[in-house]
Amino acid sequence: MIQRTPTGIEAHLAEDGRSWQQHLSESITSPEILLQRLGLAPEEWLSGAQAGHQLFPIRVPEPFLARMRHGDPNDPLLRQVLPRQEESVRMPGYVRDPLAEDRAVQTTGLIRKYRSRALLMVTGQCAVNCRYCFRRHFPYDEQRLGASDRRQVIDTLSASPEINEVILSGGDPLAVNDRLLAQWAADLSAIPHIRRLRLHTRLPVVIPQRVCDALLKWLSQTRIPVVMVLHINHPAEIDPATRNALGYLRAAGVTLLNQSVILRGVNDNVAVLESLSETLFEAGVMPYYLHAFDPVEGAHHYDVADEEARTLVQGLLARLPGFLIPRLVREEPGRDGKTPINLFP
Ligand code: SF4
């Protein structure tokens, strides 16, 4: 029998022994188990976690769980995924669709908010359910792409020469298998006016094994440049396995950027944001956006006021070179792009 020497990526996978698909299907989906695994008292946390879980199910993959501190309910990674009682409280101004995306659907699965870019929702599935997600109420079932919708998407994009970039989103587009993603990449890059393919994903962070040979193969063979915008909110999300995975993506020619959301109790601290930018840069990822909180129903307890966000970014200006300072922006429905928040009004 011929023994193959493991390539870099195979060796990276062997450290864990599980494929990304296994990690995805074996994620924690029960509040009781999450609390138990982290040694947190159910009498204190379970009823709030169950209430939130009824509204937006809990989902935490093992590699992400492994980076949380045992016994610490305020761990910044846990704060992003553990439902709390506050989710059941309705607050004025916090709505189900804060970015009015229902008005931006152009054809099934295709959202058009800006002139030159279109968002393609290839799946509603995510590897982790972030409690603050502005799409936590999104009707993914209505946007599920069937075979005829797929043709419609390609026809719509082909007939729209002003669109030069397609963003694969979701859900998390990397929750989809590589055969299907490679097909999308081939079809989209065959449209002459499409100049870039962008992926918005959290998967290489929460399940680094997602960066496998099949993914790297189609990413490196796509005709048009690929930009991957990761979503990392705290430096502790980047562990050695994640750093490895990001290195493989860069070696495949993918441009790596990061967007964060400013979140109460997670990264509303200048030292944490400074460390996040430095850690991203060391991992080969450029900070891109720091998003003001989108007022989604069920997540008001994460909200950080613009004034405070401004002060935090002003603090970064004194600590970091300009190229490591993410742009503080807000997304406002109906605008032509993200709205920069003025740091010195
Ligand atoms: S991974 Fe992204 S789309 Fe999915 S729940 Fe988290 S923030 Fe929302």
Residues whose N, C-alpha, C, O or C-beta is under 5 A from the ligand:
A	BS01	SF4	C126 V128 N129 C130 C133 G170 G171 R202
